[in-house]
Amino acid sequence: MNFSRQALLGIGMIIGGSVMLYAMLQQIGAGNDPEPTPAMVDKPRTEQASSQPLTIDIETEKRILAQKQKERAARVAEQEKRAQQFLMEQETAEAQALAKARAENQQYVENSTSTGGDSDSPEAAQNTSDGSQVKSSPDNTATNASLNDSDKSDTQKEAQALAKQKEVRKQAELKKQAEAKKLAESKKQAEAREQADAKRQAEAQATAKQKKQAEEKAAIEASKLEAAKSELPKSPTDYTVKSGDGLIKLARQNNMSVEALAQANNIASTTSLQVGQALTIPSRMQVQRLERDAANAQQAREDKRDAQEKLREARKEVKETDAKGSFGVQVALANNQTTADEMAKKFKSAGYQVKTSATSRGVRVIVGPERGKVAALALKDKINSDSKVNTTGAWVLYWR
């Protein structure tokens, strides 16, 4: 009876120790999975999504750069502080979990030792009072085998617990390395942003300097031009080309541009002059008119180039979005087919695809088609700015 009570007590202690060891391992696993701290979370920043335009005011640019550098330094310092705190807390949790596991294992070993040393153990019960040895019964043998299996199971569980602790420490070390790598990348990005800001500031300073120099140069050229215009003759004069004369030389002598002198004589600005050739030196009013015409022609060329660029971008956008439907640009509504054909010929000679369409109100002259209304609107702007076709009444209509 005493033997059975001792055996049941030992088995109960083994089961209780196993439950405590399992709970300990669960706590260790839960304690070594820290939640991500706010410092380790990369938050998207608006300043990385969009670049700010260059500021012409150098002082304002310097103040903005200094403020940004100060804010970045504060953010990096805060991240380093929180990372260090997180690592310290993680190490403390690991040390506490390891100490707790060792204490519980030691307690379990002590309890097992005290149970095994009892005088009422199965081995002591086999000896009689007179010193003679009693043969072990089948029940005692089975109980001993069960206890040995329990000891082996406990040893395996201890080994598994130690292996899990080792794995937990390995995972913690990997997390430390990952956090250190992330912090290093953050510092590297901050340095790169500082370099980019410094470069942007230098470019802003250079741009401001170039703009100032250009304004000063333009002011000087304007004053020189005004002074030269005041010296121009009030009426056109005739001039006979002499040996050594050229358009550039004559233009400088008469304080006018080569283009104005060439246009006044209906020749190209690169034409070579012949000795004895008759030229007309334009008056002040003629030079001003010629310069206005040249400026208007230059502006028209720039407008046409801009319209062509917009049309190219619009066609690219339509191609990417795969817009449905075609549109055309109506440039005229002729009274008859003959007039429509003449207008279509003019637009074809300017490089446009043209078609005519008879309606109840007349014959339409249509340029196109273009896929997508955006491209058609860009084509309309190009046609209205083209001096070759000389029209401003183009408008977009649905083709099909």
Secondary structure, DSSP 8 states (H G I E B T S, - for coil): -HHHHHHHHHHHHHHHHHHHHHHHHHHHHHHTS----GGGS----HHHHS-----S-HHHHHHHHHHHHHHHHHHHHHHHHHHHHHHHHHHHHHHHHHHHHHHHHHHHHHHHHHHHT-TTSHHHHTB-TTS-B----HHHHHHHHHHHHHHHHHHHHHHHHHHHHHHHHHHHHHHHHHHHHHHHHHHHHHHHHHHHHHHHHHHHHHHHHHHHHHHHHHHHHHHHHHHHHHTS-SS-EEEE--TT--HHHHHHHTTS-HHHHHHHTT--TT----TT-EEEE--HHHHHHHHHHHHHHHHHHHHHHHHHHHHHHHHHHHHHHT--SEEEEEEEEESSHHHHHHHHHHHHHTT--EEEEEETTEEEEEEEEEESHHHHHHHHHHHHT-TTTT----EEEE--
